[in-house]
Amino acid sequence: MNRALSKLGILSRSEATDAIAAGRVEVNGAVIRDPLARVDPDAVRIAIDRKPQRRAAWRTILFHKPRGTVTTRRDPQSRSTVFEVLGDEARGLISVGRLDLATSGLLLLTSDTRLANWIADPANRVARVYVVAVRGRVDEEGVVRLTNGVESAGEVLKAERVTIRKASNRESHLVVELREGRNREVRRLFESIGREVTRLKRVKLGGLELGSLEPGQWRDLSPSEVAAAFRGAPVRVRR
């Protein structure tokens, strides 16, 4: 039940748990006392303090994730999370995929799980573009290996496109486009050719670009903007 209220964007999970324990929440006219009770929020009538509740408007935001934050809602190691950075703005939202602790850049958050699942599905081949810095020189031979495919932990990883911006014996800067979004994919790609990633920033997802947003800043996306950025995605309109 607490999860349903959170998904609806009505209360946070902890606020919902407190409200349920206090007997303030009703489902189809009956008081619910179990915060873990399974409820389909789109198939029942929910009231708090006897006032009918409706789903908050569907919402998707583009966020510049700062380096040093994690994308989970709670972190067992007490590291800063993107949800703490966003505060009340993150109520009812989930992150679309993940960026690791040391990666910054474009992160989507949405209240629409169908949209999130569509973007994350490798079958839809949504473009993910990163600016990467690595130790040492990456030459054209390395680019060919990355785009032809390399093996890492029993998986074949392959970059869609790699562009060298700068290369020296000390450091190389590159732009990398991926289409599958596997776990730590950019770092594992470069590890496979003997190069350590020192800086990683996502600058594009589908047709959306990070633009001039500074770390910690965000902006709302309209349904038409989301639909244009992810052709074929199941985009719901606000209501």
KOLGU-458809 format. One record per residue (C-alpha): z, x, y; residue number from 1. Coordinates in steps of 0.1 Angstrom, whole numbers. Example, Ala and Ser with C-alpha at 12.3 -4.5 7.8 and 13.67 -1.06 7.14 Angstrom:
BEGIN
+-------+-------+-------+-----+
|     z |     x |     y |   i |
+-------+-------+-------+-----+
|    78 |   123 |   -45 |   1 |
|    71 |   137 |   -11 |   2 |
+-------+-------+-------+-----+
***
This chain:
BEGIN
+-------+-------+-------+-----+
|     z |     x |     y |   i |
+-------+-------+-------+-----+
|     0 |     0 |     0 |   1 |
|     8 |    28 |    24 |   2 |
|   -26 |    43 |    17 |   3 |
|   -43 |    10 |    24 |   4 |
|   -27 |     7 |    58 |   5 |
|   -36 |    43 |    66 |   6 |
|   -72 |    37 |    55 |   7 |
|   -74 |     7 |    77 |   8 |
|   -63 |    28 |   107 |   9 |
|   -33 |     5 |   113 |  10 |
|    -4 |    29 |   106 |  11 |
|     0 |    65 |    94 |  12 |
|    10 |    69 |    58 |  13 |
|    47 |    77 |    68 |  14 |
|    48 |    48 |    93 |  15 |
|    35 |    25 |    66 |  16 |
|    61 |    36 |    41 |  17 |
|    89 |    29 |    66 |  18 |
|    74 |    -5 |    75 |  19 |
|    71 |   -15 |    38 |  20 |
|   107 |    -4 |    31 |  21 |
|   119 |   -25 |    60 |  22 |
|   101 |   -56 |    45 |  23 |
|    78 |   -59 |    75 |  24 |
|    45 |   -59 |    55 |  25 |
|    30 |   -89 |    38 |  26 |
|    -1 |   -92 |    16 |  27 |
|   -16 |  -126 |    11 |  28 |
|    17 |  -141 |    25 |  29 |
|    40 |  -122 |     1 |  30 |
|    63 |   -93 |    13 |  31 |
|    55 |   -60 |    -3 |  32 |
|    83 |   -36 |   -11 |  33 |
|    64 |    -9 |   -30 |  34 |
|    47 |    16 |    -8 |  35 |
|    26 |    28 |   -38 |  36 |
|    14 |    -7 |   -47 |  37 |
|   -24 |    -7 |   -52 |  38 |
|   -42 |   -29 |   -27 |  39 |
|   -79 |   -33 |   -18 |  40 |
|   -76 |   -35 |    20 |  41 |
|  -110 |   -52 |    23 |  42 |
|  -101 |   -80 |    -2 |  43 |
|   -66 |   -92 |    10 |  44 |
|   -49 |  -105 |    41 |  45 |
|   -24 |   -81 |    55 |  46 |
|     3 |   -89 |    81 |  47 |
|    29 |   -68 |    98 |  48 |
|    58 |   -86 |   114 |  49 |
|    39 |  -118 |   105 |  50 |
|    10 |  -107 |   127 |  51 |
|   -24 |  -105 |   109 |  52 |
|   -40 |   -71 |   109 |  53 |
|   -76 |   -61 |   109 |  54 |
|   -93 |   -28 |   101 |  55 |
|   -96 |    -6 |   131 |  56 |
|  -132 |     1 |   143 |  57 |
|  -152 |    24 |   121 |  58 |
|  -149 |    58 |   137 |  59 |
|  -164 |    93 |   132 |  60 |
|  -156 |   123 |   154 |  61 |
|  -170 |   158 |   157 |  62 |
|  -142 |   183 |   159 |  63 |
|  -143 |   221 |   166 |  64 |
|  -119 |   233 |   140 |  65 |
|   -99 |   263 |   152 |  66 |
|   -96 |   293 |   130 |  67 |
|   -62 |   294 |   113 |  68 |
|   -59 |   257 |   105 |  69 |
|   -64 |   240 |    72 |  70 |
|   -82 |   207 |    66 |  71 |
|   -56 |   191 |    43 |  72 |
|   -33 |   165 |    59 |  73 |
|    -1 |   183 |    47 |  74 |
|     2 |   220 |    38 |  75 |
|    28 |   232 |    13 |  76 |
|    28 |   266 |    31 |  77 |
|    36 |   249 |    64 |  78 |
|     3 |   262 |    80 |  79 |
|   -11 |   243 |   109 |  80 |
|   -35 |   215 |    99 |  81 |
|   -64 |   199 |   118 |  82 |
|   -45 |   166 |   117 |  83 |
|   -16 |   181 |   136 |  84 |
|   -41 |   195 |   162 |  85 |
|   -57 |   160 |   166 |  86 |
|   -24 |   141 |   165 |  87 |
|   -28 |   104 |   170 |  88 |
|   -66 |   108 |   172 |  89 |
|   -67 |   115 |   135 |  90 |
|   -50 |    83 |   125 |  91 |
|   -70 |    66 |    97 |  92 |
|   -95 |    95 |    95 |  93 |
|  -103 |   118 |    66 |  94 |
|  -121 |   152 |    68 |  95 |
|  -157 |   153 |    55 |  96 |
|  -155 |   183 |    32 |  97 |
|  -134 |   213 |    40 |  98 |
|  -135 |   246 |    60 |  99 |
|  -111 |   273 |    48 | 100 |
|   -83 |   287 |    68 | 101 |
|  -102 |   316 |    84 | 102 |
|  -134 |   295 |    91 | 103 |
|  -139 |   278 |   124 | 104 |
|  -165 |   254 |   138 | 105 |
|  -180 |   220 |   132 | 106 |
|  -159 |   196 |   111 | 107 |
|  -165 |   158 |   109 | 108 |
|  -136 |   133 |   104 | 109 |
|  -143 |    97 |    97 | 110 |
|  -127 |    64 |    86 | 111 |
|  -157 |    57 |    64 | 112 |
|  -152 |    71 |    29 | 113 |
|  -188 |    60 |    19 | 114 |
|  -202 |    81 |    46 | 115 |
|  -180 |   111 |    38 | 116 |
|  -190 |   109 |     1 | 117 |
|  -227 |   107 |    10 | 118 |
|  -226 |   138 |    32 | 119 |
|  -206 |   158 |     6 | 120 |
|  -229 |   149 |   -23 | 121 |
|  -251 |   180 |   -31 | 122 |
|  -279 |   156 |   -41 | 123 |
|  -284 |   147 |    -5 | 124 |
|  -290 |   183 |     5 | 125 |
|  -273 |   180 |    39 | 126 |
|  -279 |   212 |    59 | 127 |
|  -249 |   233 |    68 | 128 |
|  -255 |   262 |    92 | 129 |
|  -231 |   291 |    98 | 130 |
|  -229 |   321 |   121 | 131 |
|  -216 |   350 |   100 | 132 |
|  -203 |   385 |   106 | 133 |
|  -200 |   409 |    77 | 134 |
|  -189 |   445 |    72 | 135 |
|  -218 |   469 |    67 | 136 |
|  -256 |   465 |    69 | 137 |
|  -275 |   436 |    55 | 138 |
|  -312 |   444 |    52 | 139 |
|  -342 |   423 |    41 | 140 |
|  -336 |   431 |     5 | 141 |
|  -302 |   415 |     8 | 142 |
|  -317 |   385 |    24 | 143 |
|  -341 |   381 |    -5 | 144 |
|  -313 |   383 |   -30 | 145 |
|  -293 |   356 |   -11 | 146 |
|  -322 |   332 |    -9 | 147 |
|  -334 |   338 |   -44 | 148 |
|  -300 |   331 |   -58 | 149 |
|  -270 |   352 |   -70 | 150 |
|  -244 |   346 |   -97 | 151 |
|  -208 |   341 |   -88 | 152 |
|  -180 |   330 |  -111 | 153 |
|  -205 |   315 |  -135 | 154 |
|  -224 |   296 |  -108 | 155 |
|  -257 |   304 |   -93 | 156 |
|  -254 |   303 |   -55 | 157 |
|  -285 |   302 |   -32 | 158 |
|  -289 |   302 |     5 | 159 |
|  -316 |   280 |    19 | 160 |
|  -324 |   304 |    48 | 161 |
|  -309 |   336 |    61 | 162 |
|  -317 |   351 |    95 | 163 |
|  -305 |   386 |   106 | 164 |
|  -294 |   387 |   142 | 165 |
|  -281 |   422 |   142 | 166 |
|  -277 |   449 |   115 | 167 |
|  -259 |   482 |   117 | 168 |
|  -240 |   504 |    92 | 169 |
|  -208 |   491 |   108 | 170 |
|  -215 |   453 |   110 | 171 |
|  -242 |   427 |   106 | 172 |
|  -245 |   393 |   122 | 173 |
|  -265 |   365 |   105 | 174 |
|  -273 |   328 |   105 | 175 |
|  -271 |   312 |    71 | 176 |
|  -282 |   277 |    61 | 177 |
|  -269 |   261 |    29 | 178 |
|  -277 |   228 |    13 | 179 |
|  -251 |   223 |   -14 | 180 |
|  -217 |   230 |     2 | 181 |
|  -199 |   246 |   -27 | 182 |
|  -164 |   260 |   -24 | 183 |
|  -162 |   292 |    -3 | 184 |
|  -200 |   295 |    -7 | 185 |
|  -208 |   317 |    22 | 186 |
|  -181 |   342 |    14 | 187 |
|  -190 |   343 |   -23 | 188 |
|  -227 |   348 |   -15 | 189 |
|  -220 |   379 |     6 | 190 |
|  -194 |   392 |   -19 | 191 |
|  -222 |   391 |   -45 | 192 |
|  -241 |   417 |   -25 | 193 |
|  -211 |   438 |   -17 | 194 |
|  -204 |   426 |    18 | 195 |
|  -172 |   412 |    32 | 196 |
|  -173 |   383 |    56 | 197 |
|  -151 |   390 |    87 | 198 |
|  -160 |   360 |   108 | 199 |
|  -174 |   326 |    98 | 200 |
|  -182 |   297 |   120 | 201 |
|  -201 |   265 |   112 | 202 |
|  -224 |   255 |   140 | 203 |
|  -244 |   227 |   125 | 204 |
|  -240 |   199 |    99 | 205 |
|  -271 |   177 |    92 | 206 |
|  -285 |   169 |   126 | 207 |
|  -253 |   175 |   145 | 208 |
|  -245 |   207 |   164 | 209 |
|  -212 |   220 |   176 | 210 |
|  -226 |   226 |   211 | 211 |
|  -201 |   236 |   239 | 212 |
|  -170 |   222 |   223 | 213 |
|  -141 |   246 |   225 | 214 |
|  -117 |   252 |   195 | 215 |
|   -94 |   221 |   192 | 216 |
|  -118 |   199 |   212 | 217 |
|  -135 |   168 |   197 | 218 |
|  -158 |   139 |   207 | 219 |
|  -166 |   105 |   193 | 220 |
|  -199 |    99 |   176 | 221 |
|  -218 |    66 |   179 | 222 |
|  -231 |    49 |   148 | 223 |
|  -267 |    55 |   160 | 224 |
|  -259 |    92 |   165 | 225 |
|  -245 |    95 |   130 | 226 |
|  -275 |    76 |   115 | 227 |
|  -299 |    99 |   133 | 228 |
|  -281 |   130 |   121 | 229 |
|  -279 |   119 |    84 | 230 |
|  -311 |   101 |    75 | 231 |
|  -304 |    77 |    47 | 232 |
|  -266 |    78 |    50 | 233 |
|  -247 |    45 |    47 | 234 |
|  -236 |    43 |    83 | 235 |
|  -214 |    13 |    93 | 236 |
|  -213 |    -1 |   128 | 237 |
|  -181 |    -6 |   148 | 238 |
|  -165 |   -41 |   146 | 239 |
+-------+-------+-------+-----+
***
